[in-house]
Amino acid sequence: MEIARLLQKMSRRPSSWKSPDGITISRDEAIVSLKKLQKKILDGEAKIGEFAQTESDDSSHTSAGDIGYFKKGQMQPSFEEAAFSLHVGELSDLVETDSGIHLIQRVA
């Protein structure tokens, strides 16, 4: 399976390429931010990859959120459960892991 994702880290996961001085947003702020982006994606205003390049807090921003292929057992359980339940092209609801809050779209 291959997915693209958008990750917003919270203050408990302080490192990000976007915030060299540390992440200070709360869990609730991350959720509000991602819900706004999710709506824009669902409304067709932008694609997840476009937002991932500017809004995602992890290194996959350089590949438009594409983290490549992975198999079951390689990701955190809540992330895998959401990713493997999606059809190609489908966007997940928000998914929380130890890394932060994710939006996931199945690519292949």
N, C-alpha and C positions, 0 to 999 in steps of 0.2 A: 504494500500500500504506500502511496505517496500523498503527502498533505502539504498545504501551506498554512502557516499560522501567524497570528499576531499575538504577542505576549506583552502584558503590562505587569511589571514587577511592582511589588509593594515595598514599603519601608523595611520590612523584615528581610528582603533580598536586595541589599543596597547597591550592588554594582550593575552598571549599564553603560554601554557606549554613548548613550544620549546624556547621561547624567554623571560626569566624572566626579562630581563632588558628593554623590550619593543620592539615592532615591528617597523622597520624603512623602510621596502620596500614600494615603491609607488604602486599605482594601476597598472601602466604600467608594472612594474617589476613582480607583481603577475600574470598578464595576460600572460606574456612571460613564466614564470615558469610553469604555469598550461598548457599552450599550448604544451610545451615540454613533460610533463607527459601524457597529453591526447594522443599525437602521439604514445608514447611508449605503452600505454594501447591498442590503436586501432591496433598497429602493433603486438600485442601479446607478447611483451617483459615482461610485468608484469600485474598484476591485480590491480584494483583500491584499493582493501583492503591492498595490500602490500605497495603501496605508501601512503595510508592514515595513516598507522602505523608510518611512519617516516616523512611525509611531511605535514600532516594536522595540522592546528593550533587550533583545538578544541578538546574537551574531547572524541569525538567519535574515536580518533586515537587508543584508548585502545580496541575497538571492530572492528578494521579493517574498520572504517568508517561507520559501520552499526548503524543507528540511530533508528532502530526499526520501528514499524508500526505507521502510522499517518493518519489522515483523513483530508479532505478539511477543511480549516479554522484554521488549527493549525500552519501553517508556513507562512512565508512572501509570498505575492502574486507571485512574479517572480519565487521564488523557487518552489512553488506549481504548477504553470503553467507548468514549465519545467518537474517536476517530474511526474505529472499526464499525460503528453503527451507521456511519454516513454513506450515502450513495455518491458517486462521482459528481462533482460540482456542488454538492450540498454543503451548506454552512451550519456549523454547530451553534448551540446556545453557548453561553459562557461556561468555561470549564476551569475549575480551580485545582491547582497542584501546589506542591512545595515551591515551585519556581515562580508562581504568580497566577494571574488570570489569563486564560487563552480564548481566542476565537480560532476555530479550526475549519478549514475547507478541504474536502477530499479532492485531490488532483487526479489520481489514478488508482 
